[in-house]
Amino acid sequence: MAEKSFFSFQLFDENTKQNVGRLDLKVNNDLVLLHIGLQRLPRIKTYDLRFFFEGGNTYSDEIKLYVTTSPNGSLNNTLRLSPKNLKVPAETFKKVMGAIFLPRSGGENIVGFCGKPFDYKADTNFQEIPASQDLEYCKNSKLDEILNNEPVYWPFLNEINSMTSVKINKEIFENLNLNVRENLKKFMANTLKIYGFLLLLRLKNNGHFVYMIGIPDKYSCHQVLAMVNMGAGRFRPMDFSARPSDGDLGFWVTIL
């Protein structure tokens, strides 16, 4: 019988850290069966669903699925997908390590923990990984090396114990060869010429790792749409928890 893989991720709102649902992914050679259960989310909001793969540092730009919450802010849907139509080998889906929902209209992301995939043969019984097993959300050794060796730099007024931040210069930026949109990469390079640095940030919460780049700038509400289209639509002023106002110094943030 055909080999299958099964993956299950608890989904968390990146802002509130609350569990908002679950994503189940079953794969064989000819079919990807995807079940999404979400709740307590904004009503009628569209999310861009991306997957992380084993050995990769960012979500794949090849696989883009769009889902929209119902009028009561929930989603309970099963999708039957053909790897052939997605132009991705079924074998790739067997290496899924995590998932992220990106709001198309801005806002906080919904993220799924990375962990060891639940693999099984079709003729064996599936057994869940014990709850005690540690899960890590896409830990990145290359970025960790920079974060652990560069001097800590925290430009914000608020202390956030779960977040680490360092400056990166032009050389480090170019060596990273970030998998971000080309127009965002050009914006980062231009910002480096003006300010001389970018931020590399790591958020850790309950074994869950998220890596971000902070791009120094002055906030302008007229710039938000362009930044959203580039993939960096959130702005954090010096008062990290405050809503930005025109002219505030701070950082546009993109998740890696």
Backbone torsions as a table, in degrees:
resi	resn	phi	psi	omega
1	MET	NA	157.7	-177.5
2	ALA	-68.1	140.1	177.7
3	GLU	-69.6	142.6	179.3
4	LYS	-125.3	161.4	172.1
5	SER	-133.4	150.6	179.4
6	PHE	-135.3	133.0	179.3
7	PHE	-131.3	141.3	178.1
8	SER	-137.5	129.2	-178.0
9	PHE	-126.0	130.3	167.4
10	GLN	-76.1	136.2	-175.0
11	LEU	-106.4	136.1	-175.4
12	PHE	-128.3	138.1	172.1
13	ASP	-71.0	124.3	-174.8
14	GLU	-65.3	-24.6	-177.7
15	ASN	-83.7	-51.4	-175.4
16	THR	-89.8	-15.5	-175.9
17	LYS	66.0	12.2	179.3
18	GLN	-82.7	146.2	174.6
19	ASN	-71.0	124.3	-178.1
20	VAL	-119.0	6.5	177.5
21	GLY	157.3	-161.0	-174.8
22	ARG	-151.6	146.7	176.2
23	LEU	-124.4	126.1	176.6
24	ASP	-115.3	135.5	-176.9
25	LEU	-131.8	118.4	177.4
26	LYS	-115.6	135.9	-172.6
27	VAL	-132.5	134.1	161.6
28	ASN	-130.2	-167.2	-173.3
29	ASN	-68.8	-22.8	-172.5
30	ASP	-117.4	-9.6	-171.0
31	LEU	-149.5	142.5	170.7
32	VAL	-116.6	118.5	179.0
33	LEU	-105.2	116.2	-173.0
34	LEU	-119.0	119.5	175.6
35	HIS	-112.3	129.5	-178.5
36	ILE	-119.9	126.0	174.1
37	GLY	-124.5	113.7	-179.6
38	LEU	-128.7	150.5	177.7
39	GLN	-152.6	167.1	178.2
40	ARG	57.6	40.9	179.6
41	LEU	-118.0	166.9	175.6
42	PRO	-56.6	144.9	-176.5
43	ARG	-74.7	141.8	175.3
44	ILE	46.7	57.0	178.8
45	LYS	-118.7	136.3	-176.6
46	THR	-96.3	133.9	179.9
47	TYR	-119.0	143.6	175.2
48	ASP	-97.2	114.3	-177.2
49	LEU	-92.9	125.2	177.0
50	ARG	-124.4	158.1	179.1
51	PHE	-117.4	148.7	169.5
52	PHE	-99.0	147.2	179.7
53	PHE	-122.3	152.5	177.4
54	GLU	-54.9	130.1	179.6
55	GLY	88.1	-6.6	179.4
56	GLY	-104.2	154.9	-178.3
57	ASN	-100.7	-19.3	-177.6
58	THR	-134.6	172.3	178.5
59	TYR	-69.8	155.5	-177.8
60	SER	-76.1	133.1	174.7
61	ASP	-80.8	-5.5	-177.4
62	GLU	-83.1	-28.8	-173.9
63	ILE	-112.3	112.4	-179.4
64	LYS	-129.8	117.2	177.0
65	LEU	-120.7	142.1	-177.4
66	TYR	-118.5	130.9	178.7
67	VAL	-131.6	150.2	-176.8
68	THR	-128.2	132.3	178.8
69	THR	-72.1	157.7	-178.4
70	SER	-79.6	174.7	177.8
71	PRO	-59.3	-19.2	177.7
72	ASN	-99.7	11.3	174.6
73	GLY	79.4	25.3	179.9
74	SER	-126.3	170.3	176.5
75	LEU	-151.7	127.1	177.5
76	ASN	-140.3	95.2	-170.0
77	ASN	-144.0	146.0	174.7
78	THR	-117.9	127.2	-179.2
79	LEU	-111.7	135.8	174.6
80	ARG	-105.8	113.8	-172.3
81	LEU	-117.2	143.8	175.7
82	SER	-103.0	119.0	176.3
83	PRO	-53.5	-33.3	-179.9
84	LYS	-63.2	-44.7	179.9
85	ASN	-68.5	-30.9	177.9
86	LEU	-79.9	-7.7	179.8
87	LYS	60.4	37.2	177.8
88	VAL	-132.5	131.3	178.8
89	PRO	-60.4	142.7	177.0
90	ALA	-57.4	-31.5	-180.0
91	GLU	-61.0	-31.3	178.4
92	THR	-63.5	-42.5	-179.6
93	PHE	-63.7	-24.6	179.3
94	LYS	-74.3	-3.7	178.7
95	LYS	-112.1	16.4	179.2
96	VAL	-61.2	133.7	-179.3
97	MET	-122.1	-6.9	-179.6
98	GLY	179.3	173.8	-178.5
99	ALA	-146.7	153.7	177.8
100	ILE	-144.5	136.0	174.7
101	PHE	-103.2	121.4	-178.7
102	LEU	-105.9	116.1	179.0
103	PRO	-63.1	127.2	-177.5
104	ARG	-72.7	-20.7	-179.7
105	SER	-104.4	17.6	-179.0
106	GLY	90.4	170.1	-178.2
107	GLY	111.7	-176.1	-176.2
108	GLU	-79.2	152.3	-178.7
109	ASN	-84.9	158.8	170.4
110	ILE	-106.8	124.7	-174.5
111	VAL	-120.9	151.5	177.4
112	GLY	-116.8	137.0	-179.5
113	PHE	-59.4	144.0	168.2
114	CYS	-91.3	151.5	176.2
115	GLY	-171.6	-174.9	177.3
116	LYS	-68.7	131.7	-178.9
117	PRO	-66.2	152.3	176.6
118	PHE	-89.7	100.2	-178.4
119	ASP	-104.0	144.5	176.6
120	TYR	-156.7	160.5	172.4
121	LYS	-88.8	153.7	-176.3
122	ALA	-62.9	-24.2	-176.5
123	ASP	-100.3	17.6	177.0
124	THR	-122.4	163.3	179.1
125	ASN	-83.0	135.5	177.9
126	PHE	-78.2	132.2	176.4
127	GLN	-125.5	129.0	-178.2
128	GLU	-69.7	152.2	172.7
129	ILE	-67.5	134.2	-179.3
130	PRO	-54.6	144.0	-178.0
131	ALA	-60.7	-24.1	-177.2
132	SER	-76.6	-14.3	-177.1
133	GLN	-70.0	134.5	-178.6
134	ASP	-67.3	139.4	174.4
135	LEU	-117.9	138.9	177.1
136	GLU	-126.4	134.3	-178.1
137	TYR	-88.5	95.0	173.4
138	CYS	48.1	56.2	177.1
139	LYS	-65.3	133.5	-172.3
140	ASN	-118.9	106.6	-174.4
141	SER	-65.5	-33.9	-179.9
142	LYS	-64.8	-44.6	178.8
143	LEU	-72.3	-36.7	178.2
144	ASP	-61.0	-37.6	179.6
145	GLU	-60.8	-41.1	177.8
146	ILE	-67.3	-46.9	-178.0
147	LEU	-63.6	-30.7	-177.6
148	ASN	-86.8	-15.7	-174.9
149	ASN	-113.3	-22.2	177.5
150	GLU	-83.1	151.2	178.0
151	PRO	-60.2	138.6	178.0
152	VAL	-63.7	135.0	176.7
153	TYR	-135.6	116.7	-177.4
154	TRP	-125.6	100.9	-174.1
155	PRO	-85.6	-5.4	-173.4
156	PHE	-89.0	157.1	-179.1
157	LEU	-75.7	-26.8	-176.7
158	ASN	-94.2	141.5	173.7
159	GLU	-89.5	131.0	176.7
160	ILE	-126.4	102.6	-172.3
161	ASN	-62.3	-28.3	-176.2
162	SER	-85.5	1.7	-176.1
163	MET	-121.1	135.7	176.6
164	THR	-114.4	143.7	-177.9
165	SER	-142.5	137.1	174.2
166	VAL	-137.1	159.5	172.7
167	LYS	-83.0	143.2	169.5
168	ILE	-123.5	139.6	-178.6
169	ASN	-97.1	-174.6	-177.1
170	LYS	-60.1	-41.6	-177.7
171	GLU	-64.3	-47.2	179.7
172	ILE	-63.4	-43.4	-179.8
173	PHE	-57.4	-46.8	-177.9
174	GLU	-68.1	-34.9	179.0
175	ASN	-69.2	-28.0	-179.8
176	LEU	-69.0	-31.8	-179.0
177	ASN	47.8	58.9	-173.8
178	LEU	-60.8	141.5	177.1
179	ASN	-90.0	73.2	176.8
180	VAL	-124.5	170.7	-180.0
181	ARG	-61.0	145.7	-172.8
182	GLU	-62.2	-37.6	179.6
183	ASN	-69.1	-30.9	175.8
184	LEU	-70.9	-39.5	178.4
185	LYS	-60.9	-40.2	177.9
186	LYS	-66.6	-38.3	177.6
187	PHE	-63.3	-42.3	177.6
188	MET	-61.7	-45.0	-179.1
189	ALA	-62.2	-39.4	178.6
190	ASN	-68.3	-38.5	177.2
191	THR	-63.2	-38.0	176.9
192	LEU	-59.6	-36.2	178.4
193	LYS	-66.9	-34.0	-176.8
194	ILE	-82.7	-50.6	-173.6
195	TYR	-99.5	-20.8	178.0
196	GLY	85.9	-1.6	-179.1
197	PHE	-161.0	162.2	166.3
198	LEU	-124.9	167.6	172.9
199	LEU	-100.7	140.8	165.7
200	LEU	-112.7	122.8	-175.8
201	LEU	-122.1	149.0	175.5
202	ARG	-133.1	124.2	176.1
203	LEU	-105.3	128.2	178.1
204	LYS	-124.5	127.4	179.5
205	ASN	-149.2	116.0	179.1
206	ASN	53.1	47.5	178.4
207	GLY	75.7	12.0	-173.4
208	HIS	-111.9	121.4	-175.1
209	PHE	-111.0	132.2	172.6
210	VAL	-131.2	133.0	179.6
211	TYR	-110.3	140.5	-175.9
212	MET	-139.6	156.4	169.3
213	ILE	-111.5	132.6	174.2
214	GLY	-106.4	128.6	-175.6
215	ILE	-111.0	109.9	-176.2
216	PRO	-63.4	140.5	-178.1
217	ASP	-172.8	170.6	167.7
218	LYS	-95.9	136.7	-176.7
219	TYR	-74.1	137.4	170.8
220	SER	-140.0	127.0	-179.4
221	CYS	-63.0	-25.1	179.8
222	HIS	-73.9	-12.8	-177.8
223	GLN	-95.0	-11.0	-171.8
224	VAL	-60.0	-48.0	-176.4
225	LEU	-59.8	-43.8	179.6
226	ALA	-62.5	-38.9	-179.9
227	MET	-70.1	-37.4	175.9
228	VAL	-59.5	-44.4	-179.4
229	ASN	-64.7	-26.1	177.7
230	MET	-87.3	-11.7	179.5
231	GLY	97.4	19.8	179.6
232	ALA	-139.8	55.4	-172.1
233	GLY	-83.7	-1.3	179.2
234	ARG	-101.6	137.2	-179.6
235	PHE	-119.9	130.1	177.0
236	ARG	-112.4	112.0	175.9
237	PRO	-74.5	177.8	-179.3
238	MET	-56.3	-38.2	170.3
239	ASP	-82.7	95.8	-167.2
240	PHE	-54.6	-33.7	-173.9
241	SER	-91.1	-5.6	-176.1
242	ALA	-85.5	157.4	172.2
243	ARG	-78.9	133.5	-176.2
244	PRO	-72.6	150.4	173.7
245	SER	-121.7	155.7	-179.5
246	ASP	-52.8	130.6	178.9
247	GLY	95.0	-10.7	179.4
248	ASP	-65.7	138.5	171.8
249	LEU	-82.0	142.5	179.4
250	GLY	175.1	-147.3	-172.1
251	PHE	-142.5	131.2	165.0
252	TRP	-75.0	137.3	-173.0
253	VAL	-119.0	133.5	172.5
254	THR	-128.2	139.5	178.3
255	ILE	-84.9	135.1	179.8
256	LEU	-87.3	NA	NA
